[in-house]
Amino acid sequence: MSDNTRRSMNEIFDHVNAGRVDAAEALCRKTLDHRPNDINVLGMLGAILLKTGRNDEAETTLRRTIDLAPGFAKPHEDLGMLYLDRGDPGTALQFLEKAVALNVDEASAHQAMAVALHQLGRHDEADIARRRFIALAPGKDPLGEAELLRQNGEPERAEQVCEELLKREPENIGALRILAVIANSDERFVIAEGLFRRIVNLAPDNAAALFDLARFLGEQSRFAEAIEVLQRAAAITESSPRTWLALGDMLAIVGRANDALDAYEKCLQLEPGEPSALAGRGHMLRIAGRKDDAIASYRQAIDLKPEAGAGWWNLASLHGYLFNEQNIEEMQQFLAAGDIERESEVPLRFALARALEQRGDYDGAWAQYSNANALKRASVKYDPVETEVTHRKIIDTFTTELIRQKHAVTPAKLTPIFIVGMPRSGSTLIEQIISSHSNVSGLGELPYLIMMTHSMRAGSGAQIRYPEAVSGLDDAQLTGLGRSYLHHATTHRDVDTASFTDKMPANFSHIGLIRLILPHAKIIDARRHPLATCVANYRYLFAQGKNQTYDLIELAEYYLLYDEIMRHWDEILPGAILRVNYEDVVADLGGEVRRMLEFCGLPFEENCLHYHETARPVNTASAEQVRQPIYDSALEFWKHYASYLDEVREILEPVLPER
């Protein structure tokens, strides 16, 4: 190692040890500008990128290091860790075995090997690797041992190691972090938060600690608090791309599109090829109505990594975007190569399906939709039996008598308008129409009602959970839940209006709870032809959730559950829900607009007829459609696939409209 490299590495290590990861990264990049083939600095940059979660760039950097120095053990180990993080222990093990062969005394490589072997079910070999790790680091690395125990599924033993260490070193941040991660995984959220906050109190200028706390708060949907913490982290390390990226994501969730766009731009100034930031910037430009700029951002992501399917799907999901023949051939070539990762293959197949649709090849498109949905279904969790059981419990719990017994008191001067229904049923159009009113804020899909039900499902043992738990709540508790919902929802507003919309589709299951905690709320049920609804869902790759949509039979059965529970609400809450059919809105916009506004207690405004001219950001899959005047071309689009729907039609027969 040259003197220049030694000095650079010492300074880089000083930054890393002090928690100044961003400064260490900046110094690595600056050094590589002058010495691009310095394997020590290059390997260190790869390790930093891995540590900060930028796995794609980390992989490229580490593989380049290995190409320059095949006998350098640490990059092999780091690539092994990368593949563990991706959930690919088989590939991870190949790199880790090479790392150990090159440096048999590296304890951390044996530790990672133990994790990989454990995940592969090779438990005897995992135990051998773990014993080698402990032998190489006896008493020197209790944190490493604790992390190994945690990853091997032994959190109780990991906690014991950390607690023993904390008796000697009460302010050991590493031990506190492992305890926080374990508590969070076990859904002991109060304990986890206390530990994350204690770490921040011990190291207030440690951006990584702030990042951990912000991520925890974001997972709890406490977005306003997460944004505040990330802003503190950004003030400490302005040169951190991952902090600006995370801040952009949080700002996007709460609808602060312009602020999110600024954060993504700052991330891209620091790291021009960051794919998630390019996608995020495209999304913000899209919801702001800047379609051409959004396309440019998505195209930039594709140009940087054309085999990544997400970029192609982002373009395909833009209403009216047209692929050319070269685009189609390129997508087909990537799929034909056969070595594409599932996380890229799924969106790529959805994008190719859209492209084939555009040229009228509906059979080819359906084949791609079928393959894409099957792959996606295999990677998500959805239990149709559990869903049906939950709906039955809701129907049994929420009765006319229960509704009459409860009397929550919430501020009637602030009225939520819930728009519920199946996804892709016209809820975005309804929200855009209503939120074009001067006294309404459109807040998109808010998570807070569903969070509330999840919190009532938490716990253990014989504790009564949601929905049955609602029966035991008194008026004061219900009032508190209603006020809590309003508090969280209003953090998404930029204007102080008397009404706001919440268009989370799945809230249809919780209309009974809405009625109990917010008795003055307005509820609209967005409907569309059942077959059109199912086809529209099957043709769409959702960013998250909606896991019932990736199997046609499960999707049709879910539609029946939706219809059944809506009929239950109509029975016990007569007149409380306005049903709006997408087809009726298309046929008689003026009449339906007046009907919706009257139901919501709003005076008629001409703006609502010209909803497509409203400048508000629209953060939804239907953003482009609702910026256009009403059109009827989508009404019967599903019929292109009618020949594939026999079984679905049979399931949906009870709810299909009369011919």
C-alpha positions in Angstrom: 0.0 0.0 0.0 1.5 3.4 -1.0 1.8 6.2 1.4 -0.9 8.2 -0.4 -3.3 5.2 -0.2 -2.4 4.7 3.5 -3.1 8.3 4.3 -6.4 8.3 2.4 -7.5 5.0 4.0 -6.6 6.3 7.5 -8.7 9.4 7.0 -11.6 7.3 5.5 -11.5 5.0 8.5 -11.5 7.9 10.9 -14.7 9.2 9.3 -16.4 5.8 9.3 -15.5 5.1 13.0 -16.9 8.5 13.9 -20.2 7.8 12.1 -19.4 10.2 9.3 -20.3 7.8 6.6 -21.1 10.4 4.0 -17.8 12.2 4.6 -16.0 8.8 4.1 -17.9 8.2 0.9 -17.1 11.7 -0.4 -13.4 11.2 0.3 -13.4 7.8 -1.4 -14.9 9.3 -4.6 -12.4 12.3 -4.5 -9.5 9.9 -4.1 -10.8 7.7 -7.0 -11.0 10.7 -9.2 -7.1 10.8 -9.0 -6.5 7.1 -8.6 -9.4 5.2 -10.2 -7.8 1.8 -9.8 -6.9 2.1 -6.1 -8.4 -1.2 -5.0 -8.3 -0.4 -1.3 -10.3 2.8 -1.7 -12.5 1.2 -4.4 -13.3 -1.7 -2.0 -14.0 0.7 0.8 -16.4 2.6 -1.4 -18.2 -0.6 -2.2 -18.5 -1.4 1.5 -19.9 2.1 2.2 -22.4 1.8 -0.6 -23.5 -1.6 0.8 -23.8 -0.1 4.3 -26.0 2.7 3.1 -28.3 0.3 1.2 -27.4 1.2 -2.4 -26.9 -2.4 -3.4 -26.9 -2.0 -7.2 -24.0 0.5 -7.2 -22.3 -1.4 -4.4 -22.4 -4.6 -6.6 -20.9 -2.8 -9.6 -18.1 -1.3 -7.4 -17.3 -4.5 -5.6 -17.2 -6.6 -8.8 -14.8 -4.0 -10.4 -12.6 -4.3 -7.3 -12.5 -8.1 -7.7 -11.7 -7.8 -11.4 -8.7 -5.6 -10.5 -7.6 -7.7 -7.5 -9.1 -11.3 -7.5 -7.1 -12.2 -4.4 -8.7 -9.4 -2.3 -10.9 -11.2 0.2 -13.0 -8.3 1.6 -14.9 -7.5 -1.6 -15.9 -11.1 -1.9 -17.2 -11.0 1.7 -19.1 -7.8 1.0 -20.7 -9.2 -2.1 -21.8 -12.2 0.0 -23.4 -9.8 2.5 -25.1 -8.0 -0.4 -26.7 -11.2 -1.7 -27.8 -12.1 1.9 -29.6 -8.8 2.0 -31.3 -9.6 -1.3 -32.5 -12.9 0.1 -30.2 -15.0 -2.1 -28.2 -17.1 0.4 -27.0 -19.5 -2.3 -25.2 -16.9 -4.3 -24.0 -15.3 -1.1 -22.4 -18.5 0.0 -20.4 -18.7 -3.2 -18.7 -15.3 -2.5 -18.3 -16.0 1.2 -16.6 -19.3 0.6 -14.2 -17.5 -1.7 -13.6 -14.9 1.0 -12.8 -17.5 3.6 -10.5 -19.3 1.2 -8.6 -16.1 0.6 -8.5 -15.1 4.3 -9.4 -18.0 6.7 -8.9 -15.8 9.8 -11.6 -13.2 8.9 -14.2 -13.7 11.7 -17.0 -11.7 10.0 -16.8 -13.9 6.9 -17.5 -17.0 9.0 -20.3 -15.1 10.7 -21.9 -14.3 7.4 -21.4 -17.9 6.2 -23.2 -19.2 9.3 -26.2 -17.0 8.3 -26.2 -18.1 4.7 -25.9 -21.8 5.6 -28.7 -21.4 8.2 -31.0 -19.9 5.6 -30.2 -22.7 3.2 -31.2 -25.3 5.9 -27.6 -26.6 6.2 -27.7 -26.3 10.0 -24.8 -28.5 10.9 -22.5 -26.6 8.6 -23.9 -23.3 10.0 -23.0 -24.4 13.5 -19.4 -25.1 12.4 -19.2 -21.7 10.8 -20.6 -20.1 13.9 -18.1 -21.8 16.1 -15.3 -20.7 13.9 -16.5 -17.1 14.1 -16.6 -17.3 17.9 -13.2 -18.9 18.0 -11.7 -16.1 15.9 -13.4 -13.4 17.9 -13.7 -14.7 21.5 -15.0 -11.9 23.6 -13.7 -9.3 21.1 -16.9 -8.9 19.1 -20.0 -9.5 21.2 -21.9 -7.3 18.8 -21.0 -9.6 15.9 -22.1 -12.6 17.9 -25.4 -10.9 18.8 -26.1 -9.9 15.2 -25.4 -13.4 14.1 -27.7 -14.8 16.7 -30.4 -12.3 15.6 -30.1 -13.2 11.9 -30.1 -17.0 12.8 -33.5 -16.6 14.4 -32.3 -16.6 18.0 -33.3 -13.1 19.2 -33.6 -14.0 22.9 -29.9 -15.1 22.9 -28.9 -12.0 21.0 -30.7 -9.9 23.6 -28.8 -11.6 26.3 -25.4 -10.9 24.7 -26.4 -7.2 24.2 -27.6 -6.9 27.8 -24.4 -8.4 29.2 -22.4 -5.9 27.1 -24.5 -3.0 28.2 -23.8 -3.9 31.9 -20.1 -3.1 31.1 -20.8 -0.3 28.5 -24.2 1.2 29.2 -23.9 3.6 26.3 -22.9 1.1 23.6 -24.8 2.3 20.6 -24.3 -0.9 18.7 -25.9 -3.1 21.4 -28.8 -0.6 21.8 -29.4 -0.7 18.0 -29.6 -4.5 17.9 -32.0 -4.5 20.8 -34.1 -1.8 19.0 -34.2 -3.9 15.8 -35.2 -7.0 17.7 -38.0 -5.1 19.6 -39.2 -3.6 16.3 -39.3 -7.1 14.6 -41.3 -8.4 17.6 -43.8 -5.5 17.3 -42.8 -4.1 20.7 -42.9 -0.7 19.1 -42.9 1.4 22.3 -39.6 -0.3 23.5 -38.1 -0.1 20.0 -38.9 3.6 19.8 -37.4 4.3 23.2 -34.2 2.6 22.2 -33.9 4.4 18.8 -34.5 7.7 20.6 -31.9 6.8 23.3 -29.3 6.2 20.6 -30.1 9.6 19.1 -29.8 11.3 22.5 -26.4 9.6 23.0 -25.2 10.6 19.5 -27.3 13.6 18.4 -25.0 14.3 15.5 -24.9 10.8 14.2 -26.8 10.8 10.9 -27.1 7.0 10.8 -28.9 7.0 14.2 -31.3 9.7 13.0 -31.9 7.7 9.8 -32.7 4.6 11.8 -35.2 6.5 13.9 -36.8 8.1 10.9 -37.2 4.8 9.1 -38.9 3.4 12.3 -41.3 6.4 12.4 -42.0 6.0 8.7 -42.9 2.3 9.2 -45.4 3.4 11.8 -46.9 5.9 9.3 -45.8 8.8 11.6 -44.6 10.6 8.5 -44.6 14.2 9.9 -42.2 13.1 12.7 -40.1 11.0 10.3 -39.7 14.1 8.0 -38.6 16.2 10.9 -35.9 13.7 11.9 -34.7 13.3 8.3 -34.4 17.0 8.0 -32.2 17.0 11.0 -30.1 14.3 9.4 -29.9 16.2 6.1 -28.7 19.3 8.0 -25.9 17.2 9.6 -24.8 15.5 6.3 -26.0 17.6 3.4 -23.9 15.4 1.1 -25.8 12.2 1.9 -27.8 10.9 -1.2 -29.7 8.3 0.9 -30.9 10.9 3.4 -32.3 13.1 0.6 -33.8 10.0 -1.1 -35.6 8.9 2.1 -36.7 12.5 2.8 -38.2 12.7 -0.8 -40.0 9.4 -0.2 -41.6 10.6 3.1 -42.5 14.0 1.6 -44.1 12.2 -1.4 -46.2 10.1 1.0 -47.7 13.1 2.7 -48.5 14.8 -0.6 -45.8 17.5 -0.5 -44.9 17.0 -4.1 -42.9 20.1 -4.7 -40.8 19.5 -1.5 -40.3 15.9 -2.5 -39.2 16.9 -5.9 -36.6 19.2 -4.4 -35.3 16.4 -2.2 -35.0 14.0 -5.1 -33.2 16.6 -7.1 -30.7 17.1 -4.3 -30.1 13.3 -4.2 -29.5 13.3 -7.9 -27.1 16.2 -7.7 -25.0 14.1 -5.4 -25.6 10.8 -7.2 -26.9 11.4 -10.7 -27.6 7.7 -11.5 -29.6 6.8 -8.3 -32.5 4.8 -9.8 -34.9 5.2 -6.9 -34.4 9.0 -7.0 -34.9 9.1 -10.8 -38.2 7.1 -10.3 -39.3 9.3 -7.4 -38.6 12.5 -9.4 -40.6 11.0 -12.3 -43.5 10.2 -10.0 -43.5 13.7 -8.6 -43.4 15.3 -12.0 -46.2 13.0 -13.1 -48.6 13.8 -10.3 -47.8 17.5 -10.9 -49.1 17.1 -14.4 -45.6 17.5 -16.0 -45.9 14.4 -18.1 -43.0 15.1 -20.6 -40.6 15.8 -17.8 -41.7 12.6 -16.0 -41.1 10.6 -19.1 -37.6 12.1 -19.4 -36.8 11.1 -15.8 -38.1 7.5 -16.3 -36.1 7.3 -19.6 -32.9 8.3 -17.9 -33.4 5.5 -15.4 -33.9 3.0 -18.3 -30.8 4.3 -20.1 -28.7 3.8 -17.0 -30.0 0.3 -16.4 -32.1 -1.0 -19.3 -32.6 -4.5 -17.9 -34.4 -3.1 -14.8 -38.1 -3.6 -15.3 -39.3 -0.9 -13.0 -38.3 1.9 -15.4 -40.2 0.3 -18.3 -43.3 -0.2 -16.1 -43.2 3.5 -15.0 -43.4 4.5 -18.6 -46.1 1.8 -19.5 -48.3 3.0 -16.6 -48.4 6.5 -18.0 -51.8 6.9 -19.7 -51.2 7.4 -23.4 -47.5 6.6 -23.5 -46.6 4.7 -26.7 -43.8 2.2 -27.0 -42.2 1.8 -30.4 -41.2 -1.5 -32.0 -37.6 -1.1 -30.9 -38.8 -0.8 -27.3 -40.8 -4.0 -27.6 -37.9 -5.9 -29.1 -35.6 -4.7 -26.3 -38.0 -5.9 -23.6 -38.5 -9.2 -25.3 -34.7 -9.7 -25.6 -34.2 -9.1 -21.9 -36.9 -11.7 -21.1 -35.6 -14.2 -23.6 -32.1 -14.0 -22.0 -33.5 -15.9 -19.0 -31.2 -14.5 -16.4 -33.3 -11.5 -15.3 -34.1 -11.2 -11.6 -37.7 -11.6 -10.5 -37.9 -8.1 -9.1 -37.2 -6.9 -12.7 -39.0 -9.6 -14.6 -42.4 -8.8 -13.1 -42.6 -5.1 -14.0 -40.9 -5.8 -17.4 -43.7 -8.3 -18.3 -46.4 -5.9 -17.2 -44.8 -3.2 -19.4 -44.4 -5.6 -22.4 -48.1 -6.5 -22.0 -49.1 -2.8 -22.2 -46.9 -2.4 -25.3 -48.5 -5.4 -27.0 -52.0 -4.1 -26.1 -51.1 -0.8 -27.9 -50.6 -2.7 -31.2 -53.7 -4.8 -30.7 -52.0 -8.0 -29.8 -54.4 -8.9 -26.9 -53.5 -12.6 -26.8 -49.8 -11.8 -26.5 -50.6 -9.2 -23.9 -52.7 -11.6 -21.8 -49.9 -14.2 -21.9 -47.6 -11.6 -20.4 -50.1 -10.4 -17.8 -50.7 -14.0 -16.8 -47.0 -14.7 -16.4 -46.3 -11.5 -14.6 -49.2 -11.9 -12.1 -48.2 -15.5 -11.4 -44.6 -14.4 -10.6 -45.9 -11.6 -8.4 -48.4 -13.8 -6.6 -45.6 -16.2 -5.7 -43.7 -13.4 -4.0 -46.5 -11.7 -1.9 -48.5 -12.8 1.1 -52.2 -13.1 0.8 -54.5 -15.5 2.5 -58.0 -15.5 1.0 -59.3 -17.7 3.8 -58.0 -15.3 6.4 -59.5 -12.4 4.5 -62.9 -14.1 4.4 -62.8 -15.0 8.1 -62.0 -11.3 9.0 -64.9 -10.1 6.9 -67.2 -12.5 8.6 -66.1 -11.3 12.0 -66.6 -7.7 10.9 -70.2 -8.5 9.7 -70.9 -10.3 13.0 -69.5 -7.5 15.2 -70.9 -4.4 13.6 -74.7 -4.7 14.1 -77.5 -2.1 14.2 -77.5 -2.4 18.0 -73.8 -1.7 18.3 -74.1 1.4 16.1 -77.0 2.7 18.2 -75.2 2.1 21.5 -72.1 4.2 20.7 -71.9 8.0 20.6 -68.5 9.5 19.8 -68.1 13.2 19.7 -65.9 14.6 17.0 -65.5 18.2 15.6 -68.2 18.4 12.9 -66.5 21.5 11.5 -64.0 19.2 9.8 -65.6 16.6 7.6 -63.8 13.6 6.1 -65.2 12.3 2.9 -64.2 8.6 2.5 -64.2 7.2 -1.0 -64.1 3.4 -0.8 -64.4 0.5 -3.1 -62.4 -1.9 -5.2 -59.1 -0.5 -6.7 -59.4 0.8 -10.3 -63.1 1.5 -10.0 -63.1 5.3 -10.5 -62.3 6.4 -7.0 -59.6 8.8 -8.3 -62.1 10.4 -10.7 -64.6 10.9 -7.9 -61.9 12.4 -5.6 -60.7 14.7 -8.4 -64.2 16.0 -9.0 -65.0 16.6 -5.3 -61.6 18.0 -4.4 -62.0 20.5 -7.2 -64.5 22.2 -4.9 -63.0 25.3 -3.1 -63.9 23.9 0.3 -62.3 20.4 -0.1 -58.7 19.1 0.1 -57.9 15.9 -1.8 -55.5 13.9 0.4 -55.3 10.7 -1.6 -55.0 7.3 0.1 -54.5 7.8 3.8 -53.3 4.8 5.9 -54.6 5.9 9.3 -57.8 4.1 9.5 -56.2 0.8 8.6 -53.3 1.5 11.0 -56.0 1.9 13.7 -57.4 -1.6 13.0 -53.9 -3.1 12.9 -53.1 -1.6 16.3 -56.3 -3.2 17.7 -55.1 -6.5 16.3 -51.7 -6.3 18.0 -51.1 -8.1 21.3 -50.8 -11.6 22.4 -52.6 -14.4 24.3 -56.3 -14.2 24.7 -56.5 -10.4 24.2 -59.7 -9.4 22.3 -58.7 -7.9 19.0 -60.2 -6.0 16.1 -63.0 -6.2 15.1 -64.4 -7.7 18.3 -62.5 -5.3 20.4 -64.6 -2.4 19.2 -67.6 -3.7 21.2 -65.7 -3.0 24.4 -64.7 0.6 23.6 -66.7 3.4 25.4 -67.7 6.7 23.9 -64.6 8.5 25.2 -62.3 5.9 23.6 -64.2 6.1 20.3 -64.0 9.9 20.4 -60.2 9.7 21.0 -59.8 7.4 18.0 -61.8 9.9 15.8 -59.8 12.9 17.0 -56.5 10.9 16.4 -57.5 10.1 12.9 -58.4 13.8 12.2 -55.1 14.9 13.7 -53.0 12.6 11.5 -55.1 13.2 8.4 -54.8 17.0 8.6 -51.0 16.9 8.5 -51.4 16.1 4.8 -53.3 19.4 4.1 -51.7 22.5 2.7 -55.0 24.5 2.8 -57.4 24.9 5.8 -60.6 23.6 4.2 -63.7 22.3 6.0 -63.7 19.0 4.2 -61.0 16.5 2.9 -61.1 13.3 1.0 -59.5 10.0 2.0 -59.7 7.5 -1.0 -58.1 4.4 0.5 -60.1 1.7 -1.3 -59.8 -0.9 1.4 -61.6 1.3 4.0 -64.8 -0.3 2.7 -64.2 -3.1 5.2 -64.2 -0.5 8.1 -67.2 1.6 7.4 -68.7 0.5 10.7 -65.7 1.8 12.5 -65.8 5.0 10.5 -69.4 5.5 11.6 -68.5 4.9 15.3 -65.5 7.2 15.5 -66.5 9.9 12.9 -70.4 9.8 12.8 -70.5 13.0 10.7 -68.2 11.6 8.0 -69.5 11.2 4.4 -68.9 7.8 2.6 -69.0 7.2 -1.1 -68.8 3.8 -2.7 -67.1 3.8 -6.1 -68.4 1.1 -8.4 -67.6 -0.1 -11.8 -68.7 -3.2 -13.9 -67.3 -6.2 -11.9 -65.6 -7.7 -14.9 -64.1 -4.4 -15.9 -62.9 -3.9 -12.4 -61.2 -7.3 -12.2 -59.5 -6.9 -15.6 -58.3 -3.4 -14.7 -56.8 -4.7 -11.5 -55.2 -7.7 -13.2 -53.6 -5.4 -15.8 -51.9 -3.2 -13.1 -48.8 -3.6 -11.0 -49.4 -1.8 -7.8 -46.5 -0.1 -5.9 -47.5 -1.9 -2.7 -50.4 -3.8 -1.2 -53.4 -4.9 -3.2 -52.1 -8.5 -3.0 -55.5 -9.9 -3.8 -55.2 -8.7 -7.4 -52.5 -11.0 -8.7 -54.7 -14.1 -9.1 -57.9 -13.8 -11.1 -59.9 -16.3 -9.1 -58.8 -14.8 -5.8 -59.6 -11.4 -7.2 -63.1 -12.4 -8.2 -63.8 -14.0 -4.9 -62.5 -10.8 -3.1 -65.0 -8.8 -5.2 -67.8 -11.0 -3.8 -66.6 -10.3 -0.3 -66.5 -6.6 -1.0 -70.1 -6.7 -2.4 -71.3 -8.7 0.5 -69.9 -6.4 3.2 -71.2 -3.3 1.3 -74.7 -4.9 1.4 -74.3 -5.4 5.1 -73.4 -1.7 5.6 -76.4 -0.7 3.5 -78.6 -2.8 5.8 -77.4 -1.5 9.1 -76.6 2.1 7.9 -79.4 2.9 5.5 -78.8 6.0 3.5 -75.3 6.5 5.0 -73.4 5.5 1.8 -73.7 7.1 -1.6 -73.0 4.6 -4.4 -71.5 6.1 -7.5 -71.1 4.1 -10.7 -68.3 5.0 -13.0 -70.5 4.3 -16.0 -73.1 6.8 -14.7 -70.5 9.5 -14.3 -69.3 9.0 -17.8 -72.9 9.1 -19.1 -74.1 12.1 -17.1 -71.3 14.0 -15.5 -73.4 17.1 -14.5 -76.1 15.0 -12.8 -73.6 12.8 -10.9 -71.5 15.8 -9.8 -74.6 17.5 -8.4 -75.6 14.3 -6.6 -72.2 13.8 -5.0 -71.9 17.4 -3.9 -75.4 17.4 -2.4 -74.6 14.2 -0.5 -71.4 15.8 0.9 -73.3 18.9 2.0 -71.4 21.1 -0.5 -72.9 23.8 -2.7 -72.6 23.3 -6.4 -69.4 24.8 -8.0 -68.7 24.9 -11.7 -65.0 23.9 -11.0 -66.2 20.4 -10.2 -67.4 19.9 -13.8 -64.0 21.0 -15.0 -62.1 18.7 -12.7 -59.5 18.0 -15.3 -58.3 21.6 -15.1 -57.5 21.4 -11.4 -53.9 22.0 -10.7 -53.7 19.9 -7.5 -51.1 17.0 -7.5 -52.7 13.6 -8.2 -50.7 10.8 -6.6 -52.4 7.8 -8.0 -52.3 5.3 -10.8 -55.0 7.3 -12.7 -53.2 10.6 -12.5 -53.2 11.2 -16.3 -56.8 10.0 -16.9 -58.2 12.5 -14.4 -56.4 15.4 -16.1 -58.5 14.8 -19.2 -62.2 15.5 -19.9 -64.5 12.6 -19.4 -64.2 9.8 -22.0 -65.9 6.5 -22.6 -63.1 4.5 -24.3 -62.4 2.6 -21.1 -65.9 1.4 -20.4 -65.7 -1.8 -22.5 -62.0 -2.3 -22.8 -62.2 -5.4 -20.7 -64.1 -7.1 -23.5 -60.8 -7.5 -25.4 -60.1 -10.2 -22.8 -63.6 -11.7 -22.6 -62.5 -15.1 -23.9 -60.2 -15.5 -20.9 -62.8 -14.7 -18.3 -65.2 -17.7 -18.3 -64.3 -18.8 -14.8 -64.3 -15.3 -13.4 -67.6 -14.6 -15.0 -69.1 -17.7 -13.4 -67.8 -16.6 -9.9 -69.1 -13.1 -10.4 -72.5 -14.1 -11.8 -74.4 -13.1 -8.7 -73.2 -9.5 -8.9 -73.1 -9.0 -12.7 -75.6 -6.4 -14.0 -78.5 -7.7 -16.0 -77.8 -7.8 -19.7 
